[in-house]
């Protein structure tokens, strides 16, 4: 699943959340109201969406800070580089 969640059966609701997280991570400048609306359509509340956006943003922030400072992840964490 870590390599490509889109190749695993995880249900539509989980897939919608991971699609949202992927877009926030890879192309945040392309986020639109429709991205949030899609989460609502899958049953996520505004509070859920806010929590998800904040957690996704936090992890993106901390990962970028660690990368730019050359901090290696802990040994139990799997680090996958982008191609």
Secondary structure as UniProt FT lines:
FT   HELIX           5..7
FT   HELIX           12..26
FT   HELIX           28..30
FT   HELIX           33..41
FT   TURN            42..43
FT   HELIX           46..69
FT   TURN            75..76
//
